[in-house]
Amino acid sequence: MVGLTGIIGNSGIGYETVFQLASHGARVYIAARSTQRIDDAISRMKSATATELDLHPLTMDLQNMISVKEAADTFMKKESRLDILINNAGIMAVPFALTVDGFELQWQTNYLAPFLLVKTLLPILKSTAATSPSPSRVRIINVSGDAALSLGVKALDLERPNLEYLTGKTAAW
């Protein structure tokens, strides 16, 4: 993992993934909307090992597209490579609400914001792949639960992506 650079969220499986990658020599940017949560995670990780960890904060709020774009731009100003991007943040079963961008909360947090993050970071991902010994070493990993398989809508109505018309078991809120 030495020489690899990644961006990963800091909760649950993200926390362990960050810790394992950093413990094996990767430079990892921890993404979260709260700088305090990132700092707490870094503190806990550093106190759990004698290994030097190369950890950095990357503050972004998936419920605000400007924040996502700014975080990606900030990362690309600091780094010349990105080997691993893990989109592991997500929410479910929250009350219906619209984000500041006008999209349903889950739709933006789970799909639109990660799409914008990948789209913005694609140039650095491609350049990293072009200079790597093996282009397949660069990875974008999207983590999801399997509840979407049994409860999700079968086809998305692109005219009404906020799902405000759904009720009952398949409702987004």
mmCIF file of the C-alpha atoms, coordinates in Angstrom:
data_MODEL
# 
_entry.id   MODEL 
# 
loop_
_atom_site.group_PDB 
_atom_site.id 
_atom_site.type_symbol 
_atom_site.label_atom_id 
_atom_site.label_alt_id 
_atom_site.label_comp_id 
_atom_site.label_asym_id 
_atom_site.label_entity_id 
_atom_site.label_seq_id 
_atom_site.pdbx_PDB_ins_code 
_atom_site.Cartn_x 
_atom_site.Cartn_y 
_atom_site.Cartn_z 
_atom_site.occupancy 
_atom_site.B_iso_or_equiv 
_atom_site.pdbx_formal_charge 
_atom_site.auth_seq_id 
_atom_site.auth_comp_id 
_atom_site.auth_asym_id 
_atom_site.auth_atom_id 
_atom_site.pdbx_PDB_model_num 
ATOM 1   C CA . MET A 1 1   ? 0.000   0.000  0.000   1.00 0.00 ? 1   MET A CA 1 
ATOM 2   C CA . VAL A 1 2   ? 3.021   2.292  0.285   1.00 0.00 ? 2   VAL A CA 1 
ATOM 3   C CA . GLY A 1 3   ? 2.714   5.007  -2.337  1.00 0.00 ? 3   GLY A CA 1 
ATOM 4   C CA . LEU A 1 4   ? -1.044  4.691  -2.704  1.00 0.00 ? 4   LEU A CA 1 
ATOM 5   C CA . THR A 1 5   ? -3.338  7.639  -2.018  1.00 0.00 ? 5   THR A CA 1 
ATOM 6   C CA . GLY A 1 6   ? -7.023  7.229  -1.205  1.00 0.00 ? 6   GLY A CA 1 
ATOM 7   C CA . ILE A 1 7   ? -10.180 9.044  -0.154  1.00 0.00 ? 7   ILE A CA 1 
ATOM 8   C CA . ILE A 1 8   ? -12.574 7.223  2.191   1.00 0.00 ? 8   ILE A CA 1 
ATOM 9   C CA . GLY A 1 9   ? -15.370 8.144  4.610   1.00 0.00 ? 9   GLY A CA 1 
ATOM 10  C CA . ASN A 1 10  ? -14.760 7.785  8.344   1.00 0.00 ? 10  ASN A CA 1 
ATOM 11  C CA . SER A 1 11  ? -17.695 5.880  9.836   1.00 0.00 ? 11  SER A CA 1 
ATOM 12  C CA . GLY A 1 12  ? -18.258 2.161  10.311  1.00 0.00 ? 12  GLY A CA 1 
ATOM 13  C CA . ILE A 1 13  ? -16.588 0.130  7.603   1.00 0.00 ? 13  ILE A CA 1 
ATOM 14  C CA . GLY A 1 14  ? -14.948 3.338  6.345   1.00 0.00 ? 14  GLY A CA 1 
ATOM 15  C CA . TYR A 1 15  ? -13.130 3.820  9.647   1.00 0.00 ? 15  TYR A CA 1 
ATOM 16  C CA . GLU A 1 16  ? -11.678 0.300  9.522   1.00 0.00 ? 16  GLU A CA 1 
ATOM 17  C CA . THR A 1 17  ? -10.795 0.626  5.843   1.00 0.00 ? 17  THR A CA 1 
ATOM 18  C CA . VAL A 1 18  ? -8.962  3.905  6.483   1.00 0.00 ? 18  VAL A CA 1 
ATOM 19  C CA . PHE A 1 19  ? -7.136  2.370  9.442   1.00 0.00 ? 19  PHE A CA 1 
ATOM 20  C CA . GLN A 1 20  ? -6.059  -0.743 7.525   1.00 0.00 ? 20  GLN A CA 1 
ATOM 21  C CA . LEU A 1 21  ? -4.901  1.133  4.431   1.00 0.00 ? 21  LEU A CA 1 
ATOM 22  C CA . ALA A 1 22  ? -2.988  3.710  6.486   1.00 0.00 ? 22  ALA A CA 1 
ATOM 23  C CA . SER A 1 23  ? -1.478  0.963  8.672   1.00 0.00 ? 23  SER A CA 1 
ATOM 24  C CA . HIS A 1 24  ? -0.060  -0.570 5.504   1.00 0.00 ? 24  HIS A CA 1 
ATOM 25  C CA . GLY A 1 25  ? 1.527   2.651  4.300   1.00 0.00 ? 25  GLY A CA 1 
ATOM 26  C CA . ALA A 1 26  ? -1.157  4.344  2.204   1.00 0.00 ? 26  ALA A CA 1 
ATOM 27  C CA . ARG A 1 27  ? -1.799  8.087  2.407   1.00 0.00 ? 27  ARG A CA 1 
ATOM 28  C CA . VAL A 1 28  ? -5.489  8.405  3.224   1.00 0.00 ? 28  VAL A CA 1 
ATOM 29  C CA . TYR A 1 29  ? -7.780  11.403 3.163   1.00 0.00 ? 29  TYR A CA 1 
ATOM 30  C CA . ILE A 1 30  ? -10.680 10.935 5.548   1.00 0.00 ? 30  ILE A CA 1 
ATOM 31  C CA . ALA A 1 31  ? -13.861 12.453 4.158   1.00 0.00 ? 31  ALA A CA 1 
ATOM 32  C CA . ALA A 1 32  ? -16.663 13.614 6.441   1.00 0.00 ? 32  ALA A CA 1 
ATOM 33  C CA . ARG A 1 33  ? -18.826 16.680 6.942   1.00 0.00 ? 33  ARG A CA 1 
ATOM 34  C CA . SER A 1 34  ? -17.516 17.307 10.457  1.00 0.00 ? 34  SER A CA 1 
ATOM 35  C CA . THR A 1 35  ? -13.888 18.307 10.942  1.00 0.00 ? 35  THR A CA 1 
ATOM 36  C CA . GLN A 1 36  ? -14.257 17.299 14.608  1.00 0.00 ? 36  GLN A CA 1 
ATOM 37  C CA . ARG A 1 37  ? -15.293 13.749 13.623  1.00 0.00 ? 37  ARG A CA 1 
ATOM 38  C CA . ILE A 1 38  ? -12.318 13.499 11.282  1.00 0.00 ? 38  ILE A CA 1 
ATOM 39  C CA . ASP A 1 39  ? -9.935  14.750 13.988  1.00 0.00 ? 39  ASP A CA 1 
ATOM 40  C CA . ASP A 1 40  ? -11.432 12.293 16.503  1.00 0.00 ? 40  ASP A CA 1 
ATOM 41  C CA . ALA A 1 41  ? -11.013 9.413  14.042  1.00 0.00 ? 41  ALA A CA 1 
ATOM 42  C CA . ILE A 1 42  ? -7.393  10.366 13.350  1.00 0.00 ? 42  ILE A CA 1 
ATOM 43  C CA . SER A 1 43  ? -6.694  10.580 17.094  1.00 0.00 ? 43  SER A CA 1 
ATOM 44  C CA . ARG A 1 44  ? -8.222  7.156  17.781  1.00 0.00 ? 44  ARG A CA 1 
ATOM 45  C CA . MET A 1 45  ? -6.315  5.553  14.907  1.00 0.00 ? 45  MET A CA 1 
ATOM 46  C CA . LYS A 1 46  ? -2.978  7.067  15.889  1.00 0.00 ? 46  LYS A CA 1 
ATOM 47  C CA . SER A 1 47  ? -3.425  5.971  19.499  1.00 0.00 ? 47  SER A CA 1 
ATOM 48  C CA . ALA A 1 48  ? -4.236  2.403  18.380  1.00 0.00 ? 48  ALA A CA 1 
ATOM 49  C CA . THR A 1 49  ? -0.912  1.742  16.669  1.00 0.00 ? 49  THR A CA 1 
ATOM 50  C CA . ALA A 1 50  ? 2.772   2.537  16.890  1.00 0.00 ? 50  ALA A CA 1 
ATOM 51  C CA . THR A 1 51  ? 2.896   2.675  13.085  1.00 0.00 ? 51  THR A CA 1 
ATOM 52  C CA . GLU A 1 52  ? 3.193   6.141  11.547  1.00 0.00 ? 52  GLU A CA 1 
ATOM 53  C CA . LEU A 1 53  ? -0.106  6.894  9.803   1.00 0.00 ? 53  LEU A CA 1 
ATOM 54  C CA . ASP A 1 54  ? -0.357  9.295  6.864   1.00 0.00 ? 54  ASP A CA 1 
ATOM 55  C CA . LEU A 1 55  ? -3.881  10.633 7.481   1.00 0.00 ? 55  LEU A CA 1 
ATOM 56  C CA . HIS A 1 56  ? -5.434  13.874 6.254   1.00 0.00 ? 56  HIS A CA 1 
ATOM 57  C CA . PRO A 1 57  ? -8.847  15.528 6.667   1.00 0.00 ? 57  PRO A CA 1 
ATOM 58  C CA . LEU A 1 58  ? -11.125 16.192 3.689   1.00 0.00 ? 58  LEU A CA 1 
ATOM 59  C CA . THR A 1 59  ? -14.232 17.993 4.838   1.00 0.00 ? 59  THR A CA 1 
ATOM 60  C CA . MET A 1 60  ? -17.288 17.586 2.616   1.00 0.00 ? 60  MET A CA 1 
ATOM 61  C CA . ASP A 1 61  ? -21.039 17.405 3.083   1.00 0.00 ? 61  ASP A CA 1 
ATOM 62  C CA . LEU A 1 62  ? -22.803 15.087 0.641   1.00 0.00 ? 62  LEU A CA 1 
ATOM 63  C CA . GLN A 1 63  ? -25.992 17.049 1.261   1.00 0.00 ? 63  GLN A CA 1 
ATOM 64  C CA . ASN A 1 64  ? -24.405 20.101 -0.360  1.00 0.00 ? 64  ASN A CA 1 
ATOM 65  C CA . MET A 1 65  ? -23.083 19.719 -3.910  1.00 0.00 ? 65  MET A CA 1 
ATOM 66  C CA . ILE A 1 66  ? -20.902 22.849 -3.663  1.00 0.00 ? 66  ILE A CA 1 
ATOM 67  C CA . SER A 1 67  ? -19.171 21.275 -0.650  1.00 0.00 ? 67  SER A CA 1 
ATOM 68  C CA . VAL A 1 68  ? -18.505 18.070 -2.618  1.00 0.00 ? 68  VAL A CA 1 
ATOM 69  C CA . LYS A 1 69  ? -17.067 19.944 -5.595  1.00 0.00 ? 69  LYS A CA 1 
ATOM 70  C CA . GLU A 1 70  ? -14.908 22.145 -3.342  1.00 0.00 ? 70  GLU A CA 1 
ATOM 71  C CA . ALA A 1 71  ? -13.558 19.103 -1.470  1.00 0.00 ? 71  ALA A CA 1 
ATOM 72  C CA . ALA A 1 72  ? -12.614 17.382 -4.736  1.00 0.00 ? 72  ALA A CA 1 
ATOM 73  C CA . ASP A 1 73  ? -10.954 20.550 -6.023  1.00 0.00 ? 73  ASP A CA 1 
ATOM 74  C CA . THR A 1 74  ? -9.068  20.967 -2.723  1.00 0.00 ? 74  THR A CA 1 
ATOM 75  C CA . PHE A 1 75  ? -7.807  17.391 -2.925  1.00 0.00 ? 75  PHE A CA 1 
ATOM 76  C CA . MET A 1 76  ? -6.583  17.848 -6.499  1.00 0.00 ? 76  MET A CA 1 
ATOM 77  C CA . LYS A 1 77  ? -4.672  21.004 -5.520  1.00 0.00 ? 77  LYS A CA 1 
ATOM 78  C CA . LYS A 1 78  ? -2.855  19.060 -2.781  1.00 0.00 ? 78  LYS A CA 1 
ATOM 79  C CA . GLU A 1 79  ? -2.222  15.727 -4.492  1.00 0.00 ? 79  GLU A CA 1 
ATOM 80  C CA . SER A 1 80  ? -0.914  14.552 -7.854  1.00 0.00 ? 80  SER A CA 1 
ATOM 81  C CA . ARG A 1 81  ? -2.431  11.068 -7.656  1.00 0.00 ? 81  ARG A CA 1 
ATOM 82  C CA . LEU A 1 82  ? -5.498  9.178  -6.437  1.00 0.00 ? 82  LEU A CA 1 
ATOM 83  C CA . ASP A 1 83  ? -5.321  5.388  -6.423  1.00 0.00 ? 83  ASP A CA 1 
ATOM 84  C CA . ILE A 1 84  ? -8.390  4.493  -4.367  1.00 0.00 ? 84  ILE A CA 1 
ATOM 85  C CA . LEU A 1 85  ? -11.717 6.265  -4.002  1.00 0.00 ? 85  LEU A CA 1 
ATOM 86  C CA . ILE A 1 86  ? -14.213 4.486  -1.779  1.00 0.00 ? 86  ILE A CA 1 
ATOM 87  C CA . ASN A 1 87  ? -17.723 5.943  -1.690  1.00 0.00 ? 87  ASN A CA 1 
ATOM 88  C CA . ASN A 1 88  ? -18.975 4.366  1.510   1.00 0.00 ? 88  ASN A CA 1 
ATOM 89  C CA . ALA A 1 89  ? -21.168 7.098  3.011   1.00 0.00 ? 89  ALA A CA 1 
ATOM 90  C CA . GLY A 1 90  ? -24.906 6.687  2.869   1.00 0.00 ? 90  GLY A CA 1 
ATOM 91  C CA . ILE A 1 91  ? -28.180 7.184  4.661   1.00 0.00 ? 91  ILE A CA 1 
ATOM 92  C CA . MET A 1 92  ? -31.504 5.379  4.690   1.00 0.00 ? 92  MET A CA 1 
ATOM 93  C CA . ALA A 1 93  ? -34.909 5.522  6.304   1.00 0.00 ? 93  ALA A CA 1 
ATOM 94  C CA . VAL A 1 94  ? -34.705 9.235  7.037   1.00 0.00 ? 94  VAL A CA 1 
ATOM 95  C CA . PRO A 1 95  ? -37.757 11.519 6.936   1.00 0.00 ? 95  PRO A CA 1 
ATOM 96  C CA . PHE A 1 96  ? -38.468 13.073 3.557   1.00 0.00 ? 96  PHE A CA 1 
ATOM 97  C CA . ALA A 1 97  ? -36.549 16.310 3.110   1.00 0.00 ? 97  ALA A CA 1 
ATOM 98  C CA . LEU A 1 98  ? -34.903 18.233 0.311   1.00 0.00 ? 98  LEU A CA 1 
ATOM 99  C CA . THR A 1 99  ? -31.254 19.230 0.375   1.00 0.00 ? 99  THR A CA 1 
ATOM 100 C CA . VAL A 1 100 ? -30.114 22.812 -0.175  1.00 0.00 ? 100 VAL A CA 1 
ATOM 101 C CA . ASP A 1 101 ? -29.715 21.747 -3.806  1.00 0.00 ? 101 ASP A CA 1 
ATOM 102 C CA . GLY A 1 102 ? -33.390 20.766 -4.072  1.00 0.00 ? 102 GLY A CA 1 
ATOM 103 C CA . PHE A 1 103 ? -32.979 16.986 -4.235  1.00 0.00 ? 103 PHE A CA 1 
ATOM 104 C CA . GLU A 1 104 ? -34.436 14.353 -1.932  1.00 0.00 ? 104 GLU A CA 1 
ATOM 105 C CA . LEU A 1 105 ? -31.957 13.731 0.893   1.00 0.00 ? 105 LEU A CA 1 
ATOM 106 C CA . GLN A 1 106 ? -31.206 10.041 0.233   1.00 0.00 ? 106 GLN A CA 1 
ATOM 107 C CA . TRP A 1 107 ? -31.093 10.503 -3.548  1.00 0.00 ? 107 TRP A CA 1 
ATOM 108 C CA . GLN A 1 108 ? -28.432 13.194 -3.251  1.00 0.00 ? 108 GLN A CA 1 
ATOM 109 C CA . THR A 1 109 ? -26.435 11.641 -0.389  1.00 0.00 ? 109 THR A CA 1 
ATOM 110 C CA . ASN A 1 110 ? -26.337 8.119  -1.807  1.00 0.00 ? 110 ASN A CA 1 
ATOM 111 C CA . TYR A 1 111 ? -26.163 8.761  -5.554  1.00 0.00 ? 111 TYR A CA 1 
ATOM 112 C CA . LEU A 1 112 ? -25.863 12.325 -6.851  1.00 0.00 ? 112 LEU A CA 1 
ATOM 113 C CA . ALA A 1 113 ? -23.081 13.564 -4.553  1.00 0.00 ? 113 ALA A CA 1 
ATOM 114 C CA . PRO A 1 114 ? -20.893 10.454 -5.027  1.00 0.00 ? 114 PRO A CA 1 
ATOM 115 C CA . PHE A 1 115 ? -21.429 10.807 -8.795  1.00 0.00 ? 115 PHE A CA 1 
ATOM 116 C CA . LEU A 1 116 ? -20.272 14.441 -8.653  1.00 0.00 ? 116 LEU A CA 1 
ATOM 117 C CA . LEU A 1 117 ? -17.266 13.440 -6.537  1.00 0.00 ? 117 LEU A CA 1 
ATOM 118 C CA . VAL A 1 118 ? -16.215 10.747 -9.034  1.00 0.00 ? 118 VAL A CA 1 
ATOM 119 C CA . LYS A 1 119 ? -16.851 13.008 -12.024 1.00 0.00 ? 119 LYS A CA 1 
ATOM 120 C CA . THR A 1 120 ? -14.748 15.799 -10.518 1.00 0.00 ? 120 THR A CA 1 
ATOM 121 C CA . LEU A 1 121 ? -11.929 13.438 -9.515  1.00 0.00 ? 121 LEU A CA 1 
ATOM 122 C CA . LEU A 1 122 ? -11.914 11.496 -12.796 1.00 0.00 ? 122 LEU A CA 1 
ATOM 123 C CA . PRO A 1 123 ? -9.008  13.473 -14.321 1.00 0.00 ? 123 PRO A CA 1 
ATOM 124 C CA . ILE A 1 124 ? -6.676  12.655 -11.407 1.00 0.00 ? 124 ILE A CA 1 
ATOM 125 C CA . LEU A 1 125 ? -7.878  9.033  -11.345 1.00 0.00 ? 125 LEU A CA 1 
ATOM 126 C CA . LYS A 1 126 ? -7.132  8.710  -15.086 1.00 0.00 ? 126 LYS A CA 1 
ATOM 127 C CA . SER A 1 127 ? -3.719  10.347 -14.792 1.00 0.00 ? 127 SER A CA 1 
ATOM 128 C CA . THR A 1 128 ? -2.853  8.049  -11.881 1.00 0.00 ? 128 THR A CA 1 
ATOM 129 C CA . ALA A 1 129 ? -3.888  5.014  -13.940 1.00 0.00 ? 129 ALA A CA 1 
ATOM 130 C CA . ALA A 1 130 ? -1.793  6.244  -16.877 1.00 0.00 ? 130 ALA A CA 1 
ATOM 131 C CA . THR A 1 131 ? 1.341   6.474  -14.725 1.00 0.00 ? 131 THR A CA 1 
ATOM 132 C CA . SER A 1 132 ? 0.812   3.320  -12.653 1.00 0.00 ? 132 SER A CA 1 
ATOM 133 C CA . PRO A 1 133 ? 2.618   0.061  -13.396 1.00 0.00 ? 133 PRO A CA 1 
ATOM 134 C CA . SER A 1 134 ? -0.826  -1.446 -13.864 1.00 0.00 ? 134 SER A CA 1 
ATOM 135 C CA . PRO A 1 135 ? -3.772  0.797  -14.832 1.00 0.00 ? 135 PRO A CA 1 
ATOM 136 C CA . SER A 1 136 ? -6.144  -1.638 -13.120 1.00 0.00 ? 136 SER A CA 1 
ATOM 137 C CA . ARG A 1 137 ? -4.535  -0.724 -9.797  1.00 0.00 ? 137 ARG A CA 1 
ATOM 138 C CA . VAL A 1 138 ? -6.658  2.470  -9.637  1.00 0.00 ? 138 VAL A CA 1 
ATOM 139 C CA . ARG A 1 139 ? -10.029 1.766  -8.080  1.00 0.00 ? 139 ARG A CA 1 
ATOM 140 C CA . ILE A 1 140 ? -13.401 3.438  -7.532  1.00 0.00 ? 140 ILE A CA 1 
ATOM 141 C CA . ILE A 1 141 ? -15.425 1.412  -5.045  1.00 0.00 ? 141 ILE A CA 1 
ATOM 142 C CA . ASN A 1 142 ? -19.074 2.148  -4.300  1.00 0.00 ? 142 ASN A CA 1 
ATOM 143 C CA . VAL A 1 143 ? -20.354 0.541  -1.122  1.00 0.00 ? 143 VAL A CA 1 
ATOM 144 C CA . SER A 1 144 ? -24.068 -0.125 -0.693  1.00 0.00 ? 144 SER A CA 1 
ATOM 145 C CA . GLY A 1 145 ? -26.383 -2.168 1.460   1.00 0.00 ? 145 GLY A CA 1 
ATOM 146 C CA . ASP A 1 146 ? -28.537 -4.907 0.019   1.00 0.00 ? 146 ASP A CA 1 
ATOM 147 C CA . ALA A 1 147 ? -31.815 -3.351 1.218   1.00 0.00 ? 147 ALA A CA 1 
ATOM 148 C CA . ALA A 1 148 ? -31.992 -1.500 -2.087  1.00 0.00 ? 148 ALA A CA 1 
ATOM 149 C CA . LEU A 1 149 ? -32.380 -4.829 -3.859  1.00 0.00 ? 149 LEU A CA 1 
ATOM 150 C CA . SER A 1 150 ? -35.572 -5.731 -2.028  1.00 0.00 ? 150 SER A CA 1 
ATOM 151 C CA . LEU A 1 151 ? -37.094 -2.304 -1.346  1.00 0.00 ? 151 LEU A CA 1 
ATOM 152 C CA . GLY A 1 152 ? -35.827 0.015  -4.071  1.00 0.00 ? 152 GLY A CA 1 
ATOM 153 C CA . VAL A 1 153 ? -37.832 1.277  -7.003  1.00 0.00 ? 153 VAL A CA 1 
ATOM 154 C CA . LYS A 1 154 ? -37.520 -0.949 -10.056 1.00 0.00 ? 154 LYS A CA 1 
ATOM 155 C CA . ALA A 1 155 ? -37.037 1.940  -12.464 1.00 0.00 ? 155 ALA A CA 1 
ATOM 156 C CA . LEU A 1 156 ? -36.227 5.536  -11.684 1.00 0.00 ? 156 LEU A CA 1 
ATOM 157 C CA . ASP A 1 157 ? -38.576 8.149  -13.079 1.00 0.00 ? 157 ASP A CA 1 
ATOM 158 C CA . LEU A 1 158 ? -36.107 10.804 -14.221 1.00 0.00 ? 158 LEU A CA 1 
ATOM 159 C CA . GLU A 1 159 ? -38.926 13.334 -14.433 1.00 0.00 ? 159 GLU A CA 1 
ATOM 160 C CA . ARG A 1 160 ? -39.580 12.889 -10.696 1.00 0.00 ? 160 ARG A CA 1 
ATOM 161 C CA . PRO A 1 161 ? -36.294 11.722 -9.094  1.00 0.00 ? 161 PRO A CA 1 
ATOM 162 C CA . ASN A 1 162 ? -37.239 12.973 -5.624  1.00 0.00 ? 162 ASN A CA 1 
ATOM 163 C CA . LEU A 1 163 ? -39.655 10.012 -5.296  1.00 0.00 ? 163 LEU A CA 1 
ATOM 164 C CA . GLU A 1 164 ? -42.259 12.202 -3.584  1.00 0.00 ? 164 GLU A CA 1 
ATOM 165 C CA . TYR A 1 165 ? -45.036 10.146 -5.176  1.00 0.00 ? 165 TYR A CA 1 
ATOM 166 C CA . LEU A 1 166 ? -44.072 6.848  -3.482  1.00 0.00 ? 166 LEU A CA 1 
ATOM 167 C CA . THR A 1 167 ? -45.918 5.548  -0.446  1.00 0.00 ? 167 THR A CA 1 
ATOM 168 C CA . GLY A 1 168 ? -45.841 2.434  1.704   1.00 0.00 ? 168 GLY A CA 1 
ATOM 169 C CA . LYS A 1 169 ? -43.032 -0.129 1.676   1.00 0.00 ? 169 LYS A CA 1 
ATOM 170 C CA . THR A 1 170 ? -41.147 1.433  -1.242  1.00 0.00 ? 170 THR A CA 1 
ATOM 171 C CA . ALA A 1 171 ? -41.349 5.037  -0.061  1.00 0.00 ? 171 ALA A CA 1 
ATOM 172 C CA . ALA A 1 172 ? -38.012 6.786  0.204   1.00 0.00 ? 172 ALA A CA 1 
ATOM 173 C CA . TRP A 1 173 ? -38.938 8.313  3.580   1.00 0.00 ? 173 TRP A CA 1 
# 
